[in-house]
Amino acid sequence: MRIYTKTGDRGTTALASGERVSKADLRLEAYGTADELNSFVGLLRAEDMPNDEELSFIQNKLFNIGACLASADGEWITADDVRRLEQSMDAMQAELEPMRGFILPAGNRRVSLCHVCRTITRRLERHMVALRMQIEDEKRPDETPSQDKTILMQFVNRLSDFWFVLAEKMAKNDKISIFLWKK
């Protein structure tokens, strides 16, 4: 089987349902950003990270998010997944000093890659919000967002926080100074 199909040569692609949409569709922006983030998590994992099990979990969940966005099926992320991220952050924060101000995204390669992952996660979140708003504009007024979509948004929101905490933890582990914003 060939990897190229030529079906996208005119600027469209197929969703999991088979429906063809523009490659500029918000749904593709969202799951393309999840894919981009997943690639950067892979790069971060190549940096000999002590949290590799957590990063593997996140990579699998990012694939789930992409599948959810490609299929409009929201059962790929659970409240337990959100709790796992929260517990991981709580454990890392227990070892850190309280924040003293706004932190600049700098440090060594591992710390900086955590911040890259954080900013891509924030972009993913913005695309998901825009997509949700578009979908809700197309809904009937009596329909409400599903709980699954809420959990998906919660997971992505926690994930951006996770990268911030992981960056601080890596800076501490690597004895790298935290750079505070100076007004």
MODELLER restraints for C-alpha pairs under 7 A, 6 or more apart:
rsr = mdl.restraints
at = mdl.atoms
rsr.add(forms.Gaussian(group=physical.xy_distance, feature=features.Distance(at['CA:11:A'], at['CA:22:A']), mean=5.93, stdev=0.5))
rsr.add(forms.Gaussian(group=physical.xy_distance, feature=features.Distance(at['CA:11:A'], at['CA:23:A']), mean=5.60, stdev=0.5))
rsr.add(forms.Gaussian(group=physical.xy_distance, feature=features.Distance(at['CA:12:A'], at['CA:20:A']), mean=6.19, stdev=0.5))
rsr.add(forms.Gaussian(group=physical.xy_distance, feature=features.Distance(at['CA:12:A'], at['CA:21:A']), mean=5.28, stdev=0.5))
rsr.add(forms.Gaussian(group=physical.xy_distance, feature=features.Distance(at['CA:12:A'], at['CA:22:A']), mean=4.30, stdev=0.5))
rsr.add(forms.Gaussian(group=physical.xy_distance, feature=features.Distance(at['CA:12:A'], at['CA:23:A']), mean=5.08, stdev=0.5))
rsr.add(forms.Gaussian(group=physical.xy_distance, feature=features.Distance(at['CA:13:A'], at['CA:20:A']), mean=5.32, stdev=0.5))
rsr.add(forms.Gaussian(group=physical.xy_distance, feature=features.Distance(at['CA:13:A'], at['CA:21:A']), mean=5.59, stdev=0.5))
rsr.add(forms.Gaussian(group=physical.xy_distance, feature=features.Distance(at['CA:13:A'], at['CA:22:A']), mean=6.39, stdev=0.5))
rsr.add(forms.Gaussian(group=physical.xy_distance, feature=features.Distance(at['CA:13:A'], at['CA:23:A']), mean=6.10, stdev=0.5))
rsr.add(forms.Gaussian(group=physical.xy_distance, feature=features.Distance(at['CA:14:A'], at['CA:20:A']), mean=4.29, stdev=0.5))
rsr.add(forms.Gaussian(group=physical.xy_distance, feature=features.Distance(at['CA:14:A'], at['CA:21:A']), mean=6.27, stdev=0.5))
rsr.add(forms.Gaussian(group=physical.xy_distance, feature=features.Distance(at['CA:15:A'], at['CA:70:A']), mean=5.38, stdev=0.5))
rsr.add(forms.Gaussian(group=physical.xy_distance, feature=features.Distance(at['CA:15:A'], at['CA:71:A']), mean=6.50, stdev=0.5))
rsr.add(forms.Gaussian(group=physical.xy_distance, feature=features.Distance(at['CA:16:A'], at['CA:70:A']), mean=5.56, stdev=0.5))
rsr.add(forms.Gaussian(group=physical.xy_distance, feature=features.Distance(at['CA:16:A'], at['CA:71:A']), mean=5.02, stdev=0.5))
rsr.add(forms.Gaussian(group=physical.xy_distance, feature=features.Distance(at['CA:17:A'], at['CA:71:A']), mean=6.13, stdev=0.5))
rsr.add(forms.Gaussian(group=physical.xy_distance, feature=features.Distance(at['CA:26:A'], at['CA:127:A']), mean=6.77, stdev=0.5))
rsr.add(forms.Gaussian(group=physical.xy_distance, feature=features.Distance(at['CA:26:A'], at['CA:131:A']), mean=5.78, stdev=0.5))
rsr.add(forms.Gaussian(group=physical.xy_distance, feature=features.Distance(at['CA:27:A'], at['CA:69:A']), mean=6.25, stdev=0.5))
rsr.add(forms.Gaussian(group=physical.xy_distance, feature=features.Distance(at['CA:27:A'], at['CA:70:A']), mean=6.91, stdev=0.5))
rsr.add(forms.Gaussian(group=physical.xy_distance, feature=features.Distance(at['CA:27:A'], at['CA:131:A']), mean=6.44, stdev=0.5))
rsr.add(forms.Gaussian(group=physical.xy_distance, feature=features.Distance(at['CA:29:A'], at['CA:127:A']), mean=6.63, stdev=0.5))
rsr.add(forms.Gaussian(group=physical.xy_distance, feature=features.Distance(at['CA:30:A'], at['CA:124:A']), mean=5.69, stdev=0.5))
rsr.add(forms.Gaussian(group=physical.xy_distance, feature=features.Distance(at['CA:30:A'], at['CA:127:A']), mean=5.17, stdev=0.5))
rsr.add(forms.Gaussian(group=physical.xy_distance, feature=features.Distance(at['CA:30:A'], at['CA:128:A']), mean=5.91, stdev=0.5))
rsr.add(forms.Gaussian(group=physical.xy_distance, feature=features.Distance(at['CA:31:A'], at['CA:66:A']), mean=4.64, stdev=0.5))
rsr.add(forms.Gaussian(group=physical.xy_distance, feature=features.Distance(at['CA:31:A'], at['CA:69:A']), mean=6.00, stdev=0.5))
rsr.add(forms.Gaussian(group=physical.xy_distance, feature=features.Distance(at['CA:31:A'], at['CA:70:A']), mean=6.96, stdev=0.5))
rsr.add(forms.Gaussian(group=physical.xy_distance, feature=features.Distance(at['CA:33:A'], at['CA:124:A']), mean=5.57, stdev=0.5))
rsr.add(forms.Gaussian(group=physical.xy_distance, feature=features.Distance(at['CA:34:A'], at['CA:62:A']), mean=5.93, stdev=0.5))
rsr.add(forms.Gaussian(group=physical.xy_distance, feature=features.Distance(at['CA:34:A'], at['CA:66:A']), mean=6.12, stdev=0.5))
rsr.add(forms.Gaussian(group=physical.xy_distance, feature=features.Distance(at['CA:34:A'], at['CA:124:A']), mean=6.34, stdev=0.5))
rsr.add(forms.Gaussian(group=physical.xy_distance, feature=features.Distance(at['CA:37:A'], at['CA:117:A']), mean=6.14, stdev=0.5))
rsr.add(forms.Gaussian(group=physical.xy_distance, feature=features.Distance(at['CA:37:A'], at['CA:120:A']), mean=5.99, stdev=0.5))
rsr.add(forms.Gaussian(group=physical.xy_distance, feature=features.Distance(at['CA:37:A'], at['CA:121:A']), mean=6.77, stdev=0.5))
rsr.add(forms.Gaussian(group=physical.xy_distance, feature=features.Distance(at['CA:38:A'], at['CA:59:A']), mean=5.66, stdev=0.5))
rsr.add(forms.Gaussian(group=physical.xy_distance, feature=features.Distance(at['CA:38:A'], at['CA:62:A']), mean=6.32, stdev=0.5))
rsr.add(forms.Gaussian(group=physical.xy_distance, feature=features.Distance(at['CA:40:A'], at['CA:117:A']), mean=6.44, stdev=0.5))
rsr.add(forms.Gaussian(group=physical.xy_distance, feature=features.Distance(at['CA:41:A'], at['CA:55:A']), mean=6.97, stdev=0.5))
rsr.add(forms.Gaussian(group=physical.xy_distance, feature=features.Distance(at['CA:41:A'], at['CA:59:A']), mean=6.91, stdev=0.5))
rsr.add(forms.Gaussian(group=physical.xy_distance, feature=features.Distance(at['CA:41:A'], at['CA:117:A']), mean=6.84, stdev=0.5))
rsr.add(forms.Gaussian(group=physical.xy_distance, feature=features.Distance(at['CA:44:A'], at['CA:110:A']), mean=6.55, stdev=0.5))
rsr.add(forms.Gaussian(group=physical.xy_distance, feature=features.Distance(at['CA:44:A'], at['CA:113:A']), mean=6.13, stdev=0.5))
rsr.add(forms.Gaussian(group=physical.xy_distance, feature=features.Distance(at['CA:45:A'], at['CA:52:A']), mean=6.39, stdev=0.5))
rsr.add(forms.Gaussian(group=physical.xy_distance, feature=features.Distance(at['CA:47:A'], at['CA:110:A']), mean=6.46, stdev=0.5))
rsr.add(forms.Gaussian(group=physical.xy_distance, feature=features.Distance(at['CA:64:A'], at['CA:76:A']), mean=5.43, stdev=0.5))
rsr.add(forms.Gaussian(group=physical.xy_distance, feature=features.Distance(at['CA:65:A'], at['CA:76:A']), mean=6.76, stdev=0.5))
rsr.add(forms.Gaussian(group=physical.xy_distance, feature=features.Distance(at['CA:68:A'], at['CA:74:A']), mean=5.40, stdev=0.5))
rsr.add(forms.Gaussian(group=physical.xy_distance, feature=features.Distance(at['CA:68:A'], at['CA:76:A']), mean=6.33, stdev=0.5))
rsr.add(forms.Gaussian(group=physical.xy_distance, feature=features.Distance(at['CA:74:A'], at['CA:148:A']), mean=4.91, stdev=0.5))
rsr.add(forms.Gaussian(group=physical.xy_distance, feature=features.Distance(at['CA:74:A'], at['CA:149:A']), mean=5.69, stdev=0.5))
rsr.add(forms.Gaussian(group=physical.xy_distance, feature=features.Distance(at['CA:75:A'], at['CA:148:A']), mean=5.92, stdev=0.5))
rsr.add(forms.Gaussian(group=physical.xy_distance, feature=features.Distance(at['CA:77:A'], at['CA:151:A']), mean=6.74, stdev=0.5))
rsr.add(forms.Gaussian(group=physical.xy_distance, feature=features.Distance(at['CA:77:A'], at['CA:152:A']), mean=5.96, stdev=0.5))
rsr.add(forms.Gaussian(group=physical.xy_distance, feature=features.Distance(at['CA:78:A'], at['CA:151:A']), mean=6.37, stdev=0.5))
rsr.add(forms.Gaussian(group=physical.xy_distance, feature=features.Distance(at['CA:79:A'], at['CA:151:A']), mean=6.23, stdev=0.5))
rsr.add(forms.Gaussian(group=physical.xy_distance, feature=features.Distance(at['CA:82:A'], at['CA:154:A']), mean=6.81, stdev=0.5))
rsr.add(forms.Gaussian(group=physical.xy_distance, feature=features.Distance(at['CA:82:A'], at['CA:155:A']), mean=5.08, stdev=0.5))
rsr.add(forms.Gaussian(group=physical.xy_distance, feature=features.Distance(at['CA:85:A'], at['CA:158:A']), mean=6.71, stdev=0.5))
rsr.add(forms.Gaussian(group=physical.xy_distance, feature=features.Distance(at['CA:85:A'], at['CA:159:A']), mean=6.98, stdev=0.5))
rsr.add(forms.Gaussian(group=physical.xy_distance, feature=features.Distance(at['CA:85:A'], at['CA:162:A']), mean=6.82, stdev=0.5))
rsr.add(forms.Gaussian(group=physical.xy_distance, feature=features.Distance(at['CA:89:A'], at['CA:162:A']), mean=5.91, stdev=0.5))
rsr.add(forms.Gaussian(group=physical.xy_distance, feature=features.Distance(at['CA:89:A'], at['CA:165:A']), mean=6.41, stdev=0.5))
rsr.add(forms.Gaussian(group=physical.xy_distance, feature=features.Distance(at['CA:92:A'], at['CA:169:A']), mean=6.53, stdev=0.5))
rsr.add(forms.Gaussian(group=physical.xy_distance, feature=features.Distance(at['CA:93:A'], at['CA:165:A']), mean=6.86, stdev=0.5))
rsr.add(forms.Gaussian(group=physical.xy_distance, feature=features.Distance(at['CA:96:A'], at['CA:169:A']), mean=6.94, stdev=0.5))
rsr.add(forms.Gaussian(group=physical.xy_distance, feature=features.Distance(at['CA:101:A'], at['CA:180:A']), mean=6.25, stdev=0.5))
rsr.add(forms.Gaussian(group=physical.xy_distance, feature=features.Distance(at['CA:102:A'], at['CA:180:A']), mean=5.67, stdev=0.5))
rsr.add(forms.Gaussian(group=physical.xy_distance, feature=features.Distance(at['CA:102:A'], at['CA:181:A']), mean=5.47, stdev=0.5))
rsr.add(forms.Gaussian(group=physical.xy_distance, feature=features.Distance(at['CA:103:A'], at['CA:178:A']), mean=6.82, stdev=0.5))
rsr.add(forms.Gaussian(group=physical.xy_distance, feature=features.Distance(at['CA:103:A'], at['CA:179:A']), mean=5.75, stdev=0.5))
rsr.add(forms.Gaussian(group=physical.xy_distance, feature=features.Distance(at['CA:103:A'], at['CA:180:A']), mean=4.55, stdev=0.5))
rsr.add(forms.Gaussian(group=physical.xy_distance, feature=features.Distance(at['CA:103:A'], at['CA:181:A']), mean=5.83, stdev=0.5))
rsr.add(forms.Gaussian(group=physical.xy_distance, feature=features.Distance(at['CA:104:A'], at['CA:179:A']), mean=5.42, stdev=0.5))
rsr.add(forms.Gaussian(group=physical.xy_distance, feature=features.Distance(at['CA:104:A'], at['CA:180:A']), mean=5.67, stdev=0.5))
rsr.add(forms.Gaussian(group=physical.xy_distance, feature=features.Distance(at['CA:104:A'], at['CA:181:A']), mean=5.80, stdev=0.5))
rsr.add(forms.Gaussian(group=physical.xy_distance, feature=features.Distance(at['CA:105:A'], at['CA:112:A']), mean=6.16, stdev=0.5))
rsr.add(forms.Gaussian(group=physical.xy_distance, feature=features.Distance(at['CA:105:A'], at['CA:115:A']), mean=5.75, stdev=0.5))
rsr.add(forms.Gaussian(group=physical.xy_distance, feature=features.Distance(at['CA:106:A'], at['CA:112:A']), mean=5.40, stdev=0.5))
rsr.add(forms.Gaussian(group=physical.xy_distance, feature=features.Distance(at['CA:106:A'], at['CA:179:A']), mean=6.72, stdev=0.5))
rsr.add(forms.Gaussian(group=physical.xy_distance, feature=features.Distance(at['CA:107:A'], at['CA:171:A']), mean=6.99, stdev=0.5))
rsr.add(forms.Gaussian(group=physical.xy_distance, feature=features.Distance(at['CA:107:A'], at['CA:176:A']), mean=6.28, stdev=0.5))
rsr.add(forms.Gaussian(group=physical.xy_distance, feature=features.Distance(at['CA:107:A'], at['CA:177:A']), mean=7.00, stdev=0.5))
rsr.add(forms.Gaussian(group=physical.xy_distance, feature=features.Distance(at['CA:110:A'], at['CA:170:A']), mean=6.89, stdev=0.5))
rsr.add(forms.Gaussian(group=physical.xy_distance, feature=features.Distance(at['CA:111:A'], at['CA:167:A']), mean=4.68, stdev=0.5))
rsr.add(forms.Gaussian(group=physical.xy_distance, feature=features.Distance(at['CA:111:A'], at['CA:170:A']), mean=5.90, stdev=0.5))
rsr.add(forms.Gaussian(group=physical.xy_distance, feature=features.Distance(at['CA:111:A'], at['CA:171:A']), mean=6.11, stdev=0.5))
rsr.add(forms.Gaussian(group=physical.xy_distance, feature=features.Distance(at['CA:114:A'], at['CA:163:A']), mean=5.30, stdev=0.5))
rsr.add(forms.Gaussian(group=physical.xy_distance, feature=features.Distance(at['CA:114:A'], at['CA:164:A']), mean=6.87, stdev=0.5))
rsr.add(forms.Gaussian(group=physical.xy_distance, feature=features.Distance(at['CA:114:A'], at['CA:166:A']), mean=6.72, stdev=0.5))
rsr.add(forms.Gaussian(group=physical.xy_distance, feature=features.Distance(at['CA:114:A'], at['CA:167:A']), mean=5.24, stdev=0.5))
rsr.add(forms.Gaussian(group=physical.xy_distance, feature=features.Distance(at['CA:115:A'], at['CA:163:A']), mean=6.47, stdev=0.5))
rsr.add(forms.Gaussian(group=physical.xy_distance, feature=features.Distance(at['CA:115:A'], at['CA:164:A']), mean=6.51, stdev=0.5))
rsr.add(forms.Gaussian(group=physical.xy_distance, feature=features.Distance(at['CA:115:A'], at['CA:167:A']), mean=6.60, stdev=0.5))
rsr.add(forms.Gaussian(group=physical.xy_distance, feature=features.Distance(at['CA:117:A'], at['CA:163:A']), mean=6.49, stdev=0.5))
rsr.add(forms.Gaussian(group=physical.xy_distance, feature=features.Distance(at['CA:118:A'], at['CA:160:A']), mean=4.79, stdev=0.5))
rsr.add(forms.Gaussian(group=physical.xy_distance, feature=features.Distance(at['CA:118:A'], at['CA:163:A']), mean=5.18, stdev=0.5))
rsr.add(forms.Gaussian(group=physical.xy_distance, feature=features.Distance(at['CA:118:A'], at['CA:164:A']), mean=6.46, stdev=0.5))
rsr.add(forms.Gaussian(group=physical.xy_distance, feature=features.Distance(at['CA:121:A'], at['CA:156:A']), mean=6.81, stdev=0.5))
rsr.add(forms.Gaussian(group=physical.xy_distance, feature=features.Distance(at['CA:121:A'], at['CA:160:A']), mean=5.48, stdev=0.5))
rsr.add(forms.Gaussian(group=physical.xy_distance, feature=features.Distance(at['CA:122:A'], at['CA:160:A']), mean=6.26, stdev=0.5))
rsr.add(forms.Gaussian(group=physical.xy_distance, feature=features.Distance(at['CA:125:A'], at['CA:156:A']), mean=6.28, stdev=0.5))
rsr.add(forms.Gaussian(group=physical.xy_distance, feature=features.Distance(at['CA:125:A'], at['CA:157:A']), mean=6.86, stdev=0.5))
rsr.add(forms.Gaussian(group=physical.xy_distance, feature=features.Distance(at['CA:171:A'], at['CA:177:A']), mean=6.68, stdev=0.5))
rsr.add(forms.Gaussian(group=physical.xy_distance, feature=features.Distance(at['CA:171:A'], at['CA:178:A']), mean=6.88, stdev=0.5))
